[in-house]
Amino acid sequence: MNSIEPPLNCLLVDDLDENLVALEALLADEGVTFLKARSGEQALELLLSHDVALALLDVQMPEMDGFELAEFMRGSERTRHVPIIFLTAGNADLQRRFRGYEAGAVDFIQKPIEADILRSKARIFFDLYRQRQQIAMQRDELAVLTATLRVTDRRKNEFLAVLAHELRNPVMALGAGLQLMERRPDTGTVNMIRGEMGKYVAHLSRLIEDLLDLGRIDQGKISLKPERLILQEVLQFAIAGTQHHFEASQHRLELDIPQAPIWLEGDGARLAQIVGNLLTNAAKYTPPGGEVRLSARLDDFTVVIEVADTGAGIPSEMQTKIFDLFAQVEGASDRTHEGLGIGLALAKQLVELHGGTIALKESIEGEGSTFAVFLPERNGCPLSASS
């Protein structure tokens, strides 16, 4: 059961204030709120806006007596299952009892009331109500979990299909390259084929490393090797590793990086991997001849890195899910874009390992996207170039 229980209401209906006060004092229980009404009309108003675990109704009231109120309650979908205990000062003959049970009562208690008996019966209904609430909450939690598992399973299947495709194409190309090398042993052809095969081997290696990194992070087996770094050197390393993507599609890579060194503490290889993943992702979804912009700045004690593109943009319904593992932008699975779609999920986890955050700053369909990475410098204490 949750540590914070939802509210539990008990409805008390009697035309005498002193009886209402006495009932509340007699049934006082932690976590129970008592709703008091001096007439059937007031009781119905309360029932319109409150769910109740138990209703204690005085039988003899002017205008609308307890039996009539019970019949109204049984006629409403909202209140038909509320347990009712009738309290009566008159003789509870068989006819009156029959009418009470016919109106939906679960019990009939004669006044003067025996406190222990009423408390015991009320506690049973309070406990039953709490159990029903707990079951309802567990049912809702289970429904959410089931829906989440279904989505995860669907994404896993999509991911495996993409993985099979990404692995099949390079393997087929490597096999075809080997056959060509056997048929055309001349040096020029062999060197050209070897170069192409090298690209596919590098592609396969990157796919496998991304998968291994995700597994290592999930199992807590990845560790950073922090050191004092100059951000500009990290960015240059990331640019060099992704330059071929921009050259292949004739993208313009615009840089807005200050000349003065920006020092920070982190794992240089992993930081370059983060920026490289963002640059690669931008290149994938930017049409030939488009522009990708890499900028960096120091904002107080936070290093801010932004990667913007003039590409396809991200649909609004996907923008909150773009960093989820297996998440794929609908319409981007036409396989003109290589990769497994795990680059952003991996970048997010690596950024968080550095104590930073990553966010989709802006994305407009057909106009492009901007991603921002925020990294602490060093325990909130900036490092100077001479430190």
QUIMOZI-V343572 format. One record per residue. N is the residue number from 1. D_CENTER is the distance of its C-alpha to the mean C-alpha in Angstrom with 1 decimal. Layout:
# QUIMOZI-V343572
n->N d_center->D_CENTER
n->N d_center->D_CENTER
This chain:
# QUIMOZI-V343572
n->1 d_center->22.2
n->2 d_center->19.9
n->3 d_center->21.9
n->4 d_center->21.6
n->5 d_center->23.2
n->6 d_center->23.0
n->7 d_center->26.4
n->8 d_center->29.3
n->9 d_center->32.2
n->10 d_center->35.8
n->11 d_center->38.1
n->12 d_center->41.7
n->13 d_center->44.3
n->14 d_center->47.9
n->15 d_center->50.4
n->16 d_center->51.5
n->17 d_center->49.6
n->18 d_center->51.1
n->19 d_center->49.9
n->20 d_center->46.3
n->21 d_center->46.6
n->22 d_center->48.1
n->23 d_center->45.5
n->24 d_center->42.6
n->25 d_center->44.5
n->26 d_center->45.2
n->27 d_center->41.6
n->28 d_center->39.9
n->29 d_center->36.8
n->30 d_center->33.9
n->31 d_center->30.8
n->32 d_center->32.9
n->33 d_center->33.6
n->34 d_center->36.9
n->35 d_center->37.3
n->36 d_center->41.0
n->37 d_center->42.9
n->38 d_center->46.8
n->39 d_center->47.0
n->40 d_center->45.4
n->41 d_center->44.5
n->42 d_center->42.5
n->43 d_center->40.8
n->44 d_center->39.7
n->45 d_center->38.3
n->46 d_center->36.2
n->47 d_center->35.0
n->48 d_center->33.7
n->49 d_center->31.1
n->50 d_center->30.6
n->51 d_center->29.7
n->52 d_center->32.3
n->53 d_center->32.8
n->54 d_center->36.6
n->55 d_center->39.3
n->56 d_center->42.8
n->57 d_center->45.3
n->58 d_center->48.9
n->59 d_center->51.1
n->60 d_center->53.8
n->61 d_center->52.5
n->62 d_center->54.2
n->63 d_center->53.2
n->64 d_center->50.3
n->65 d_center->50.8
n->66 d_center->48.3
n->67 d_center->49.0
n->68 d_center->48.3
n->69 d_center->45.1
n->70 d_center->44.0
n->71 d_center->44.9
n->72 d_center->42.8
n->73 d_center->39.8
n->74 d_center->40.4
n->75 d_center->40.6
n->76 d_center->37.1
n->77 d_center->34.1
n->78 d_center->32.1
n->79 d_center->34.7
n->80 d_center->36.6
n->81 d_center->35.0
n->82 d_center->35.5
n->83 d_center->38.2
n->84 d_center->41.4
n->85 d_center->44.1
n->86 d_center->47.3
n->87 d_center->49.5
n->88 d_center->53.1
n->89 d_center->56.3
n->90 d_center->58.5
n->91 d_center->59.8
n->92 d_center->57.1
n->93 d_center->59.4
n->94 d_center->58.4
n->95 d_center->58.2
n->96 d_center->55.9
n->97 d_center->53.7
n->98 d_center->53.6
n->99 d_center->52.5
n->100 d_center->49.8
n->101 d_center->48.3
n->102 d_center->48.7
n->103 d_center->46.7
n->104 d_center->43.8
n->105 d_center->44.7
n->106 d_center->43.6
n->107 d_center->46.4
n->108 d_center->49.4
n->109 d_center->50.4
n->110 d_center->53.8
n->111 d_center->54.5
n->112 d_center->55.3
n->113 d_center->52.0
n->114 d_center->51.8
n->115 d_center->49.0
n->116 d_center->48.0
n->117 d_center->47.8
n->118 d_center->45.7
n->119 d_center->43.3
n->120 d_center->43.0
n->121 d_center->42.3
n->122 d_center->39.8
n->123 d_center->37.9
n->124 d_center->37.6
n->125 d_center->36.0
n->126 d_center->33.7
n->127 d_center->32.6
n->128 d_center->32.1
n->129 d_center->30.0
n->130 d_center->27.7
n->131 d_center->27.5
n->132 d_center->26.6
n->133 d_center->23.8
n->134 d_center->22.5
n->135 d_center->22.8
n->136 d_center->21.1
n->137 d_center->18.0
n->138 d_center->18.1
n->139 d_center->18.5
n->140 d_center->15.5
n->141 d_center->13.3
n->142 d_center->15.0
n->143 d_center->14.5
n->144 d_center->10.7
n->145 d_center->11.1
n->146 d_center->13.8
n->147 d_center->12.0
n->148 d_center->9.3
n->149 d_center->12.4
n->150 d_center->14.2
n->151 d_center->12.0
n->152 d_center->12.1
n->153 d_center->15.8
n->154 d_center->16.5
n->155 d_center->15.1
n->156 d_center->17.1
n->157 d_center->20.1
n->158 d_center->19.8
n->159 d_center->19.5
n->160 d_center->22.6
n->161 d_center->24.5
n->162 d_center->24.0
n->163 d_center->24.9
n->164 d_center->28.0
n->165 d_center->29.0
n->166 d_center->28.6
n->167 d_center->30.6
n->168 d_center->33.2
n->169 d_center->34.3
n->170 d_center->35.2
n->171 d_center->36.8
n->172 d_center->38.9
n->173 d_center->39.8
n->174 d_center->40.9
n->175 d_center->43.0
n->176 d_center->44.6
n->177 d_center->45.4
n->178 d_center->47.1
n->179 d_center->49.2
n->180 d_center->50.2
n->181 d_center->51.2
n->182 d_center->53.5
n->183 d_center->55.1
n->184 d_center->55.6
n->185 d_center->56.6
n->186 d_center->57.7
n->187 d_center->56.2
n->188 d_center->54.8
n->189 d_center->52.8
n->190 d_center->51.6
n->191 d_center->50.4
n->192 d_center->48.5
n->193 d_center->46.9
n->194 d_center->46.1
n->195 d_center->44.3
n->196 d_center->42.1
n->197 d_center->41.4
n->198 d_center->40.4
n->199 d_center->37.7
n->200 d_center->36.3
n->201 d_center->36.5
n->202 d_center->34.6
n->203 d_center->31.9
n->204 d_center->31.6
n->205 d_center->31.6
n->206 d_center->28.7
n->207 d_center->26.6
n->208 d_center->27.4
n->209 d_center->26.8
n->210 d_center->23.3
n->211 d_center->22.6
n->212 d_center->24.3
n->213 d_center->22.5
n->214 d_center->19.0
n->215 d_center->20.6
n->216 d_center->22.3
n->217 d_center->19.2
n->218 d_center->17.3
n->219 d_center->20.5
n->220 d_center->21.2
n->221 d_center->24.4
n->222 d_center->24.1
n->223 d_center->26.0
n->224 d_center->26.8
n->225 d_center->30.4
n->226 d_center->30.4
n->227 d_center->33.5
n->228 d_center->34.8
n->229 d_center->34.2
n->230 d_center->35.2
n->231 d_center->32.3
n->232 d_center->34.7
n->233 d_center->35.7
n->234 d_center->32.1
n->235 d_center->31.6
n->236 d_center->34.9
n->237 d_center->34.0
n->238 d_center->30.8
n->239 d_center->32.8
n->240 d_center->35.5
n->241 d_center->33.1
n->242 d_center->31.7
n->243 d_center->35.0
n->244 d_center->35.8
n->245 d_center->32.8
n->246 d_center->34.2
n->247 d_center->37.8
n->248 d_center->37.1
n->249 d_center->35.7
n->250 d_center->37.9
n->251 d_center->35.0
n->252 d_center->36.0
n->253 d_center->34.3
n->254 d_center->34.7
n->255 d_center->34.4
n->256 d_center->34.2
n->257 d_center->34.6
n->258 d_center->36.8
n->259 d_center->39.9
n->260 d_center->39.9
n->261 d_center->38.1
n->262 d_center->34.6
n->263 d_center->34.3
n->264 d_center->31.2
n->265 d_center->30.5
n->266 d_center->28.3
n->267 d_center->28.6
n->268 d_center->30.4
n->269 d_center->29.7
n->270 d_center->25.9
n->271 d_center->25.9
n->272 d_center->28.0
n->273 d_center->25.6
n->274 d_center->22.7
n->275 d_center->25.0
n->276 d_center->26.5
n->277 d_center->23.2
n->278 d_center->22.6
n->279 d_center->26.2
n->280 d_center->26.2
n->281 d_center->23.2
n->282 d_center->25.0
n->283 d_center->28.2
n->284 d_center->26.7
n->285 d_center->25.6
n->286 d_center->28.6
n->287 d_center->31.7
n->288 d_center->35.0
n->289 d_center->36.6
n->290 d_center->33.5
n->291 d_center->32.6
n->292 d_center->30.1
n->293 d_center->30.2
n->294 d_center->29.5
n->295 d_center->29.8
n->296 d_center->29.7
n->297 d_center->30.6
n->298 d_center->30.8
n->299 d_center->29.3
n->300 d_center->30.6
n->301 d_center->29.3
n->302 d_center->26.5
n->303 d_center->27.0
n->304 d_center->25.4
n->305 d_center->25.3
n->306 d_center->24.6
n->307 d_center->24.9
n->308 d_center->25.6
n->309 d_center->26.9
n->310 d_center->28.6
n->311 d_center->26.9
n->312 d_center->25.1
n->313 d_center->22.1
n->314 d_center->18.6
n->315 d_center->18.1
n->316 d_center->16.2
n->317 d_center->13.8
n->318 d_center->12.8
n->319 d_center->12.7
n->320 d_center->9.0
n->321 d_center->8.7
n->322 d_center->11.9
n->323 d_center->11.1
n->324 d_center->9.4
n->325 d_center->12.1
n->326 d_center->14.3
n->327 d_center->13.0
n->328 d_center->16.3
n->329 d_center->17.4
n->330 d_center->19.3
n->331 d_center->23.0
n->332 d_center->22.8
n->333 d_center->23.5
n->334 d_center->27.2
n->335 d_center->27.9
n->336 d_center->29.7
n->337 d_center->27.1
n->338 d_center->27.4
n->339 d_center->24.7
n->340 d_center->21.8
n->341 d_center->19.0
n->342 d_center->17.6
n->343 d_center->19.2
n->344 d_center->16.4
n->345 d_center->14.1
n->346 d_center->17.2
n->347 d_center->18.1
n->348 d_center->14.8
n->349 d_center->15.5
n->350 d_center->19.1
n->351 d_center->18.7
n->352 d_center->16.7
n->353 d_center->19.6
n->354 d_center->21.9
n->355 d_center->20.2
n->356 d_center->19.2
n->357 d_center->16.4
n->358 d_center->16.1
n->359 d_center->15.1
n->360 d_center->16.0
n->361 d_center->18.7
n->362 d_center->20.0
n->363 d_center->20.2
n->364 d_center->22.7
n->365 d_center->23.4
n->366 d_center->26.8
n->367 d_center->27.2
n->368 d_center->24.9
n->369 d_center->22.1
n->370 d_center->22.0
n->371 d_center->19.9
n->372 d_center->20.5
n->373 d_center->20.5
n->374 d_center->21.3
n->375 d_center->23.2
n->376 d_center->25.2
n->377 d_center->28.8
n->378 d_center->30.0
n->379 d_center->29.1
n->380 d_center->29.4
n->381 d_center->32.9
n->382 d_center->33.9
n->383 d_center->36.2
n->384 d_center->39.2
n->385 d_center->40.9
n->386 d_center->43.6
n->387 d_center->41.6
